[in-house]
């Protein structure tokens, strides 16, 4: 009988001040216990996953010593033909945990490809509860939570990015749909500038940074208000910090 593929949530980041009680604040105890029972994992980065499991071990002893845990890597560079081998422990009857670098796996995450293949092989997939930066940002934005779409990264070329923003804003206006984006953290300033400059003056833009961390910041303003702040050098403190951008055409 095949094992179960558990989709294991990770924290969205951490600080030294949070280190001691971080998991208790962010990850449900039942999820921690389930994770501690596993001895096979698939992760974006084996090193950071070991650090996470070491933190987990402080409150929930792991099933095996750290050096005996099997952690296979799955990231954007993993070829499609390698996915089958990652399912081997499951087919042999072992439960496996798929864990992301941050937040929930398989959402804006290469783990989705493994989940799809697991379904094709009739392997049971069980998602576990944990933090999603996208949903947390949407919850706190004040924008439309009834209709929304996530688009990942926009083009880095300024002209193409501006064109895409206007396309998404037109869609947002027609459907009253919130648009969600992410950006490489060191390009956050460029993204906000592009949104403020290319959206209509009344469109609402939310910038959600370091969600669940002590440095968390969530602000929703019109494009006009954001332009004023940027011109006054009052940009958010979001340089090199994970940030979700949301906007909604305000009719």
C-alpha positions as CSV (number, residue, x, y, z in Angstrom):
1,X,0.0,0.0,0.0
2,X,1.4,3.4,-1.0
3,X,2.2,6.0,1.6
4,X,0.6,9.4,2.0
5,X,2.1,12.6,0.6
6,X,1.7,15.3,3.3
7,X,1.9,18.9,2.3
8,X,3.7,20.6,5.2
9,X,3.6,24.3,5.9
10,X,6.7,26.2,6.9
11,X,7.0,29.6,8.6
12,X,7.1,32.7,6.5
13,X,10.4,33.7,8.1
14,X,11.8,34.2,11.5
15,X,13.8,36.5,13.8
16,X,16.0,35.7,16.7
17,X,13.4,37.2,19.1
18,X,10.7,34.8,17.7
19,X,13.0,31.8,17.6
20,X,12.0,30.2,20.9
21,X,8.2,30.2,20.4
22,X,8.0,30.6,16.6
23,X,6.4,27.3,15.7
24,X,3.9,27.5,18.6
25,X,2.7,30.9,17.2
26,X,2.5,29.9,13.6
27,X,2.2,26.2,13.0
28,X,-0.6,24.2,14.7
29,X,0.5,21.6,17.2
30,X,-1.2,18.8,15.3
31,X,0.8,19.7,12.2
32,X,4.0,19.8,14.2
33,X,3.3,16.3,15.6
34,X,2.5,14.9,12.2
35,X,5.7,16.4,10.7
36,X,7.9,15.0,13.5
37,X,6.6,11.5,12.8
38,X,7.9,11.5,9.2
39,X,11.3,10.2,8.1
40,X,11.1,11.1,4.4
41,X,10.9,14.6,3.0
42,X,11.0,16.4,-0.3
43,X,12.1,20.0,0.0
44,X,13.3,23.0,-2.0
45,X,16.5,23.1,0.0
46,X,17.8,20.3,2.3
47,X,19.9,22.6,4.4
48,X,17.1,25.0,5.4
49,X,14.7,22.0,5.9
50,X,17.1,20.5,8.4
51,X,17.2,23.8,10.2
52,X,13.4,23.8,10.4
53,X,13.3,20.2,11.6
54,X,15.9,21.0,14.2
55,X,13.6,23.8,15.5
56,X,10.7,21.4,15.5
57,X,12.7,18.8,17.4
58,X,12.8,21.2,20.4
59,X,9.2,20.6,21.1
60,X,8.4,17.4,19.2
61,X,11.1,14.8,19.1
62,X,11.7,13.6,15.6
63,X,11.0,10.0,14.6
64,X,14.7,9.4,13.7
65,X,18.0,11.2,14.4
66,X,18.6,14.1,12.0
67,X,21.3,12.2,10.1
68,X,19.0,9.3,9.3
69,X,16.2,11.5,7.8
70,X,15.9,11.3,4.0
71,X,15.5,14.7,2.4
72,X,15.3,14.9,-1.4
73,X,15.4,18.2,-3.1
74,X,12.8,19.6,-5.5
75,X,13.3,23.1,-6.9
76,X,12.9,25.1,-10.1
77,X,16.0,23.4,-11.5
78,X,14.7,19.8,-11.0
79,X,14.0,18.2,-14.4
80,X,10.5,16.7,-14.9
81,X,12.0,13.2,-15.4
82,X,13.4,13.3,-11.9
83,X,9.9,13.6,-10.3
84,X,9.2,9.9,-10.6
85,X,12.1,9.0,-8.4
86,X,10.9,11.4,-5.7
87,X,7.7,9.3,-5.4
88,X,9.7,6.0,-4.9
89,X,9.4,6.1,-1.0
90,X,5.7,6.6,-1.3
91,X,5.2,3.7,-3.6
92,X,7.3,1.6,-1.2
93,X,4.8,2.5,1.5
94,X,6.5,5.4,3.3
95,X,4.7,8.6,4.2
96,X,6.5,11.6,2.8
97,X,6.4,15.3,3.7
98,X,6.6,17.9,1.0
99,X,7.8,21.1,2.5
100,X,8.4,24.6,1.0
101,X,11.0,27.2,1.9
102,X,8.3,29.4,3.2
103,X,4.5,29.1,3.7
104,X,2.5,26.4,2.1
105,X,3.9,24.0,-0.5
106,X,2.6,23.7,-4.1
107,X,1.4,27.3,-4.2
108,X,3.8,29.5,-6.3
109,X,6.1,26.5,-5.5
110,X,7.6,23.7,-7.7
111,X,6.0,21.1,-5.4
112,X,2.8,21.4,-7.4
113,X,4.4,19.2,-10.1
114,X,5.0,16.5,-7.6
115,X,1.5,16.7,-6.3
116,X,0.1,16.4,-9.8
117,X,2.1,13.3,-10.4
118,X,1.1,11.8,-7.1
119,X,-2.6,12.1,-8.1
120,X,-1.7,10.4,-11.4
121,X,-0.2,7.5,-9.5
122,X,-3.3,7.3,-7.2
123,X,-1.2,8.4,-4.2
124,X,-3.2,10.0,-1.3
125,X,-2.4,13.7,-0.9
126,X,-3.1,15.5,2.4
127,X,-2.6,19.3,2.8
128,X,-1.9,20.4,6.4
129,X,-2.9,23.8,7.8
130,X,-0.3,26.6,7.9
131,X,0.4,30.2,6.9
132,X,-0.1,31.4,3.3
133,X,1.3,34.8,2.6
134,X,-1.1,35.3,-0.3
135,X,-4.3,34.6,1.8
136,X,-3.0,36.5,4.8
137,X,-2.3,39.5,2.6
138,X,-5.7,39.3,0.9
139,X,-7.4,39.0,4.3
140,X,-5.7,42.1,5.6
141,X,-5.9,44.2,2.5
142,X,-9.5,45.3,2.6
143,X,-9.8,44.5,-1.1
144,X,-12.2,42.1,-2.7
145,X,-11.9,38.6,-1.2
146,X,-14.8,37.2,-3.2
147,X,-13.0,37.4,-6.5
148,X,-9.2,37.4,-6.8
149,X,-6.4,36.1,-9.0
150,X,-2.7,35.4,-8.3
151,X,-0.3,36.2,-11.2
152,X,3.1,35.5,-9.6
153,X,5.9,37.6,-11.1
154,X,5.4,40.4,-13.7
155,X,7.9,41.1,-16.5
156,X,11.1,42.8,-15.3
157,X,11.3,45.0,-18.4
158,X,9.7,48.3,-17.5
159,X,7.6,48.7,-20.6
160,X,6.3,45.1,-20.6
161,X,5.6,45.4,-16.8
162,X,3.6,48.6,-17.4
163,X,1.6,47.0,-20.2
164,X,0.8,44.0,-18.0
165,X,-0.3,46.1,-15.0
166,X,-2.7,48.0,-17.3
167,X,-4.1,44.7,-18.6
168,X,-4.7,43.4,-15.1
169,X,-6.2,46.7,-13.9
170,X,-8.7,46.5,-16.8
171,X,-9.6,43.0,-15.8
172,X,-9.9,44.1,-12.2
173,X,-12.2,47.0,-13.2
174,X,-14.4,44.8,-15.3
175,X,-14.7,41.9,-12.8
176,X,-14.1,43.8,-9.6
177,X,-11.3,41.3,-9.0
178,X,-8.3,41.8,-6.7
179,X,-5.0,41.1,-8.4
180,X,-2.2,39.6,-6.4
181,X,1.5,39.7,-7.3
182,X,4.9,38.9,-5.8
183,X,8.3,40.2,-6.7
184,X,12.0,39.4,-6.0
185,X,12.5,41.3,-2.7
186,X,15.3,43.5,-4.0
187,X,12.9,44.8,-6.7
188,X,10.1,45.7,-4.4
189,X,10.6,49.5,-4.8
190,X,10.5,49.2,-8.6
191,X,7.3,47.2,-8.4
192,X,5.5,49.7,-6.1
193,X,6.7,52.6,-8.3
194,X,5.3,50.8,-11.4
195,X,1.9,50.1,-9.8
196,X,1.6,53.7,-8.5
197,X,2.5,55.1,-11.9
198,X,0.5,52.9,-14.1
199,X,-2.7,52.3,-12.2
200,X,-5.6,54.8,-12.3
201,X,-5.4,57.4,-9.5
202,X,-8.3,55.8,-7.6
203,X,-7.2,52.2,-7.8
204,X,-6.3,50.7,-4.4
205,X,-2.9,49.2,-3.9
206,X,-1.9,47.1,-0.9
207,X,1.7,46.3,0.2
208,X,2.0,43.5,2.6
209,X,5.5,42.8,4.0
210,X,7.0,40.3,6.4
211,X,3.7,38.7,7.2
212,X,3.5,36.9,10.6
213,X,6.9,38.5,11.6
214,X,7.5,41.2,14.2
215,X,8.4,43.5,11.4
216,X,5.0,42.9,9.6
217,X,3.6,45.9,7.7
218,X,0.4,46.0,5.7
219,X,-0.8,49.3,4.1
220,X,-3.6,49.9,1.5
221,X,-3.7,53.3,-0.2
222,X,-4.9,54.7,-3.5
223,X,-2.4,54.9,-6.4
224,X,-2.4,58.7,-5.9
225,X,-1.6,58.4,-2.2
226,X,1.2,56.0,-2.9
227,X,2.7,58.4,-5.5
228,X,2.6,61.2,-2.9
229,X,4.4,59.0,-0.4
230,X,7.0,57.8,-2.9
231,X,7.7,61.4,-4.0
232,X,8.2,62.3,-0.3
233,X,10.6,59.4,0.1
234,X,8.2,57.6,2.4
235,X,8.3,54.2,0.8
236,X,7.6,51.2,3.0
237,X,10.5,49.5,4.8
238,X,10.4,46.5,2.4
239,X,13.8,46.4,0.7
240,X,14.9,42.8,0.4
241,X,11.8,41.7,2.5
242,X,9.2,39.2,1.2
243,X,6.2,41.2,0.0
244,X,2.9,40.6,-1.6
245,X,1.4,43.3,-3.8
246,X,-2.4,43.6,-4.3
247,X,-4.5,46.0,-6.3
248,X,-8.1,46.6,-7.1
249,X,-9.6,49.1,-9.6
250,X,-11.9,51.3,-7.5
251,X,-14.9,52.1,-9.6
